[in-house]
């Protein structure tokens, strides 16, 4: 019985990993259950053993994406993080590596445009992820003694996500990477 339960959990995790990748690259509206199950190496009919509906899948995939984002934040904004951790987050988030990691990176740049049209459960989870990201930045700023930590955290998050969204929308890679570099340096000057 435990083997069957563990197998089901691994299969569900594989579906969620594939869904998270597909949503990051093509958006929540573009995800097809049949295509997703094929990518996961599973049958279309097996989908309903794990999720009640496509909307249910999207909501859980949003959760999965923010688990990945939390791990990234933990690497930079851990318990003892200070100005160096915040600078490290800015350097990583606005890096060429992150720019290229569309299918594995932060879900915010790819999903902002469609968040308002997501199914209610997915939108709630998306908004919770946005708040959690912002709150982690605010915690570091408060620890650094910034009186304006809540407002500044919102501004930092908006610039990080906006710069990456803009860079990914530009067809000329040299220009896109220049936007990231400029934002990275100006943002660090302002906040660290």
LINCORTA-V177715 format. One record per residue. PSI is psi in degrees with one decimal (* if undefined). OMEGA is omega in whole degrees, 0 to 359 (none if undefined). Layout:
BEGIN
[[PSI & OMEGA] [PSI & OMEGA]]
END
This chain:
BEGIN
[[-42.6 & 180] [-36.7 & 178] [-42.6 & 180] [-41.9 & 179] [-42.3 & 179] [-40.1 & 178] [-43.5 & 180] [-41.5 & 179] [-41.5 & 178] [-40.0 & 179] [-43.8 & 179] [-43.1 & 179] [-39.9 & 179] [-42.7 & 178] [-45.0 & 180] [-39.0 & 177] [-45.4 & 178] [-41.9 & 180] [-43.2 & 180] [-43.7 & 178] [-45.6 & 181] [-40.1 & 180] [-39.7 & 178] [-39.1 & 184] [-32.4 & 184] [-1.4 & 180] [160.9 & 182] [-32.7 & 182] [-26.1 & 185] [1.0 & 184] [129.6 & 179] [131.1 & 180] [-44.7 & 181] [-46.2 & 179] [-41.0 & 180] [-47.1 & 181] [-35.7 & 177] [-44.0 & 177] [-35.4 & 181] [-3.9 & 180] [29.8 & 183] [166.5 & 179] [151.2 & 179] [-40.8 & 182] [-26.6 & 180] [-12.5 & 182] [-44.4 & 187] [-5.9 & 171] [-13.6 & 184] [-28.3 & 184] [145.2 & 181] [-25.6 & 183] [172.9 & 176] [-40.8 & 179] [-38.0 & 177] [-43.8 & 177] [-48.2 & 182] [-44.0 & 180] [-45.5 & 180] [-32.7 & 177] [-36.1 & 176] [-45.9 & 176] [-46.4 & 182] [-41.2 & 180] [-38.6 & 180] [-20.8 & 170] [-43.6 & 176] [-42.2 & 179] [-38.6 & 179] [-38.9 & 178] [-40.2 & 178] [-42.7 & 178] [-38.9 & 178] [-39.5 & 180] [-34.0 & 185] [-35.5 & 186] [42.9 & 179] [-173.7 & 186] [-41.9 & 184] [15.8 & 184] [141.7 & 175] [-145.3 & 181] [-34.9 & 180] [-39.4 & 179] [-41.9 & 178] [-41.7 & 177] [-39.3 & 178] [-40.1 & 177] [-46.7 & 180] [-45.9 & 179] [-44.8 & 181] [-50.5 & 186] [-36.9 & 182] [28.9 & 180] [163.0 & 175] [-37.7 & 179] [-48.0 & 179] [-37.2 & 178] [-39.8 & 182] [-17.6 & 186] [50.0 & 182] [-42.1 & 185] [-7.3 & 181] [-10.3 & 187] [-170.3 & 179] [134.1 & 182] [-17.0 & 187] [-49.1 & 182] [-36.3 & 183] [-21.8 & 187] [-4.8 & 183] [-43.1 & 184] [-24.0 & 182] [-0.8 & 183] [-40.1 & 182] [-19.4 & 181] [5.4 & 180] [156.7 & 173] [150.5 & 186] [-45.3 & 182] [-39.9 & 179] [-41.1 & 180] [-41.3 & 178] [-43.1 & 180] [-36.7 & 177] [-48.5 & 181] [-36.8 & 176] [-39.3 & 177] [-40.3 & 177] [-47.1 & 180] [-42.6 & 182] [-41.3 & 178] [-50.5 & 181] [-42.3 & 181] [-36.5 & 179] [-40.9 & 178] [-43.5 & 180] [-39.6 & 180] [-43.3 & 180] [-44.5 & 180] [-40.2 & 178] [-40.6 & 178] [-30.6 & 178] [-1.8 & 177] [17.1 & 179] [116.5 & 181] [-28.3 & 182] [31.7 & 190] [-37.9 & 181] [-48.8 & 180] [-41.4 & 180] [-38.9 & 178] [-41.9 & 177] [-41.9 & 180] [-42.8 & 179] [-47.4 & 180] [-45.1 & 180] [-41.1 & 180] [-41.1 & 178] [-53.2 & 184] [-42.1 & 180] [-42.9 & 180] [-42.8 & 180] [-40.8 & 179] [-46.3 & 179] [-46.1 & 181] [-42.8 & 181] [-15.4 & 180] [-9.8 & 182] [128.0 & 184] [-29.2 & 180] [111.7 & 185] [-38.3 & 180] [-44.1 & 178] [-43.0 & 180] [-47.0 & 181] [-30.6 & 176] [-38.4 & 175] [-45.3 & 181] [-44.1 & 181] [-44.0 & 180] [-45.2 & 179] [-42.2 & 181] [-48.8 & 183] [-44.9 & 181] [-37.8 & 180] [-43.4 & 179] [-36.9 & 177] [-39.4 & 184] [-35.2 & 193] [-11.6 & 182] [* & none]]
END
